[in-house]
Amino acid sequence: MIHSGDVERIIVFANVARNREVYLMAADHLKTLDWKKYPDALQSIMNFYKRARAFEKLALFYDMCAQVGSELL
């Protein structure tokens, strides 16, 4: 499904699967996308990392968001 690139289907599948590994794969894939093009992806990434209890990855994602935000200023 990740190879298809259909962001909405990836988000729906991960939500329905309720599996830690699926949450991690979905979040890892979504964070590679252009968040301006897919505004739902940002919230989904945070939710998937929280549900997977991957708090270190969540912290790294927050850090990456902060760095991107500071580059835009």
Backbone as a chain_set.jsonl record, in Angstrom:
{"seq": "MIHSGDVERIIVFANVARNREVYLMAADHLKTLDWKKYPDALQSIMNFYKRARAFEKLALFYDMCAQVGSELL", "coords": {"N": [[0.824, -1.188, 0.0], [1.994, 1.198, 0.681], [3.653, 1.672, -1.46], [1.833, 2.463, -3.35], [1.299, 5.09, -2.796], [-0.976, 6.375, -1.964], [-2.083, 8.444, 0.259], [-4.34, 8.862, 1.907], [-5.488, 6.292, 2.019], [-3.447, 4.892, 3.287], [-3.438, 6.081, 5.822], [-6.042, 5.431, 6.712], [-5.892, 2.617, 6.655], [-3.879, 2.098, 8.574], [-5.127, 3.088, 10.866], [-7.266, 1.31, 11.076], [-5.99, -1.149, 11.284], [-4.679, -1.202, 13.755], [-2.153, -1.917, 14.843], [1.082, -2.107, 16.166], [3.435, -2.237, 14.549], [2.417, -1.554, 12.059], [1.53, 1.042, 12.554], [4.018, 2.261, 12.981], [5.325, 1.886, 10.468], [3.57, 3.316, 8.798], [3.724, 5.927, 9.88], [6.471, 6.459, 9.56], [6.619, 6.448, 6.782], [4.83, 8.527, 6.091], [6.093, 10.776, 7.125], [7.983, 11.359, 5.259], [6.78, 12.727, 3.277], [5.483, 15.688, 1.556], [4.328, 17.935, 3.717], [2.71, 20.151, 3.377], [1.22, 19.599, 1.177], [-0.223, 17.436, 2.059], [-2.053, 17.925, 4.546], [-3.299, 16.447, 6.624], [-1.482, 14.523, 7.209], [0.512, 15.317, 9.036], [-0.713, 15.423, 11.635], [-1.517, 12.761, 11.752], [0.924, 11.396, 11.749], [1.96, 12.096, 14.275], [-0.043, 10.974, 15.92], [0.173, 8.232, 15.235], [2.783, 7.571, 16.1], [2.428, 8.023, 18.826], [0.457, 6.089, 19.461], [1.868, 3.791, 18.886], [3.612, 3.887, 20.878], [6.126, 4.914, 20.479], [8.013, 6.88, 21.554], [10.531, 8.035, 21.385], [10.932, 8.238, 18.621], [8.862, 9.989, 18.117], [9.747, 12.262, 19.48], [12.022, 12.834, 17.96], [10.758, 13.439, 15.573], [9.32, 15.754, 16.283], [11.517, 17.41, 16.719], [12.559, 17.499, 14.121], [10.451, 18.843, 12.86], [10.648, 21.316, 14.153], [13.113, 22.192, 13.233], [12.642, 22.444, 10.487], [10.702, 24.413, 10.578], [12.2, 26.569, 11.596], [13.898, 27.04, 9.515], [12.246, 28.153, 7.666], [11.772, 30.676, 8.591]], "CA": [[0.0, 0.0, 0.0], [2.876, 2.355, 0.74], [4.151, 1.916, -2.811], [0.793, 3.111, -4.143], [1.381, 6.526, -2.551], [-2.287, 6.91, -1.597], [-1.938, 8.86, 1.649], [-5.591, 8.647, 2.636], [-5.648, 4.851, 2.253], [-2.442, 4.498, 4.276], [-3.926, 6.549, 7.123], [-7.205, 4.624, 7.069], [-5.448, 1.258, 6.934], [-3.162, 2.081, 9.845], [-6.121, 3.268, 11.924], [-8.077, 0.102, 11.18], [-5.136, -2.286, 11.632], [-4.395, -1.138, 15.193], [-0.978, -2.753, 15.064], [2.233, -1.243, 16.424], [4.326, -2.207, 13.39], [1.735, -0.806, 10.988], [1.608, 2.45, 12.94], [5.392, 2.741, 12.755], [5.579, 1.969, 9.022], [2.772, 4.41, 8.238], [4.292, 7.2, 10.329], [7.77, 6.638, 8.91], [6.389, 6.809, 5.376], [4.163, 9.829, 5.992], [6.997, 11.886, 7.433], [8.805, 11.639, 4.078], [5.951, 13.457, 2.307], [5.341, 17.139, 1.648], [3.217, 18.128, 4.645], [1.808, 21.203, 2.888], [0.331, 18.945, 0.221], [-1.048, 16.497, 2.825], [-2.137, 18.495, 5.893], [-3.69, 15.436, 7.606], [-0.346, 13.65, 7.491], [1.225, 15.786, 10.225], [-1.425, 14.94, 12.816], [-1.496, 11.301, 11.727], [2.263, 10.957, 12.163], [2.037, 12.223, 15.731], [-0.942, 9.988, 16.514], [0.698, 6.886, 15.037], [3.909, 7.371, 17.002], [1.889, 7.91, 20.188], [-0.221, 4.795, 19.599], [2.901, 2.752, 18.866], [4.468, 4.162, 22.045], [7.467, 5.171, 19.957], [8.191, 8.251, 22.012], [11.802, 8.56, 20.877], [10.683, 8.653, 17.239], [8.005, 11.17, 18.189], [10.607, 13.39, 19.855], [12.846, 13.153, 16.786], [9.872, 14.076, 14.6], [9.116, 17.131, 16.757], [12.764, 18.122, 16.461], [12.626, 17.736, 12.682], [9.47, 19.895, 12.57], [11.193, 22.581, 14.641], [14.209, 22.601, 12.33], [12.022, 22.887, 9.232], [10.049, 25.684, 10.886], [13.184, 27.644, 11.76], [14.478, 27.336, 8.198], [11.285, 28.96, 6.926], [11.716, 32.038, 9.141]], "C": [[0.869, 1.252, 0.0], [3.398, 2.691, -0.653], [3.12, 2.617, -3.689], [0.833, 4.627, -3.975], [0.064, 7.169, -2.17], [-2.305, 7.196, -0.098], [-3.198, 8.565, 2.453], [-5.791, 7.169, 2.957], [-4.65, 4.354, 3.293], [-2.911, 4.877, 5.678], [-5.098, 5.692, 7.591], [-6.776, 3.213, 7.448], [-4.752, 1.162, 8.29], [-4.132, 2.235, 11.012], [-6.942, 2.007, 12.143], [-7.237, -1.077, 11.682], [-4.847, -2.353, 13.128], [-3.243, -2.056, 15.576], [0.239, -1.843, 15.184], [3.141, -1.115, 15.197], [3.722, -1.425, 12.229], [1.764, 0.683, 11.295], [2.996, 3.016, 12.629], [5.698, 2.882, 11.263], [4.831, 3.137, 8.395], [3.37, 5.763, 8.617], [5.626, 7.478, 9.651], [7.61, 7.042, 7.448], [5.801, 8.22, 5.263], [5.113, 10.986, 6.268], [7.942, 12.207, 6.278], [8.058, 12.495, 3.051], [6.015, 14.956, 2.522], [4.108, 17.432, 2.486], [2.265, 19.221, 4.19], [0.781, 20.607, 1.925], [-0.654, 18.016, 0.931], [-1.17, 16.982, 4.273], [-2.538, 17.484, 6.963], [-2.517, 14.563, 8.023], [0.365, 14.047, 8.78], [0.577, 15.264, 11.503], [-1.399, 13.419, 12.88], [-0.145, 10.758, 12.172], [2.377, 10.999, 13.681], [1.167, 11.175, 16.419], [-0.383, 8.571, 16.397], [1.885, 6.61, 15.944], [3.432, 7.232, 18.454], [1.249, 6.546, 20.409], [0.774, 3.636, 19.623], [3.81, 2.85, 20.09], [5.935, 4.287, 21.632], [7.818, 6.619, 20.273], [9.51, 8.858, 21.559], [11.645, 9.027, 19.433], [9.808, 9.904, 17.195], [8.828, 12.404, 18.534], [11.492, 13.808, 18.683], [12.01, 13.847, 15.707], [9.581, 15.52, 14.996], [10.351, 17.985, 16.485], [12.892, 18.461, 14.977], [11.649, 18.846, 12.279], [10.0, 21.262, 12.995], [12.291, 23.091, 13.727], [13.648, 23.104, 11.012], [11.371, 24.242, 9.442], [11.036, 26.826, 11.018], [13.847, 27.999, 10.433], [13.55, 28.232, 7.387], [11.247, 30.399, 7.394], [12.749, 32.937, 8.528]], "O": [[0.513, 2.256, -0.617], [3.566, 3.863, -0.988], [3.479, 3.286, -4.659], [0.454, 5.367, -4.883], [-0.011, 8.393, -2.061], [-2.517, 6.294, 0.712], [-3.112, 8.063, 3.574], [-6.221, 6.832, 4.06], [-4.979, 3.481, 4.097], [-2.794, 4.084, 6.612], [-5.135, 5.272, 8.748], [-7.241, 2.67, 8.451], [-5.016, 0.24, 9.061], [-3.971, 1.578, 12.04], [-7.277, 1.674, 13.28], [-7.738, -1.915, 12.432], [-4.779, -3.44, 13.701], [-3.343, -2.859, 16.503], [0.404, -0.915, 14.393], [3.565, -0.014, 14.848], [4.429, -0.722, 11.507], [1.995, 1.498, 10.402], [3.123, 4.112, 12.084], [6.269, 3.888, 10.841], [5.38, 3.863, 7.566], [3.506, 6.643, 7.768], [5.885, 8.601, 9.217], [8.364, 7.869, 6.936], [6.237, 9.01, 4.426], [4.951, 12.066, 5.7], [8.633, 13.225, 6.315], [8.648, 12.935, 2.065], [6.529, 15.434, 3.533], [2.98, 17.213, 2.042], [1.102, 19.212, 4.591], [-0.367, 21.047, 1.865], [-1.78, 17.826, 0.47], [-0.451, 16.489, 5.142], [-2.149, 17.648, 8.119], [-2.556, 13.933, 9.079], [0.78, 13.173, 9.542], [1.266, 14.715, 12.363], [-1.27, 12.851, 13.964], [-0.083, 9.765, 12.897], [2.839, 10.041, 14.3], [1.595, 10.556, 17.394], [-0.456, 7.795, 17.35], [1.985, 5.519, 16.505], [3.966, 6.425, 19.214], [1.48, 5.915, 21.44], [0.551, 2.628, 20.293], [4.67, 1.997, 20.305], [6.844, 3.836, 22.329], [7.909, 7.465, 19.383], [9.599, 10.071, 21.369], [12.159, 10.08, 19.058], [9.993, 10.771, 16.341], [8.632, 13.47, 17.95], [11.688, 14.999, 18.442], [12.501, 14.737, 15.012], [9.592, 16.411, 14.147], [10.241, 19.139, 16.073], [13.284, 19.571, 14.618], [11.981, 19.693, 11.449], [9.824, 22.249, 12.281], [12.386, 24.292, 13.476], [14.137, 24.097, 10.475], [11.472, 25.122, 8.587], [10.743, 27.945, 10.596], [14.306, 29.126, 10.246], [14.004, 28.982, 6.523], [10.745, 31.265, 6.678], [12.832, 34.113, 8.883]]}, "num_chains": 1, "name": "protein.A"}
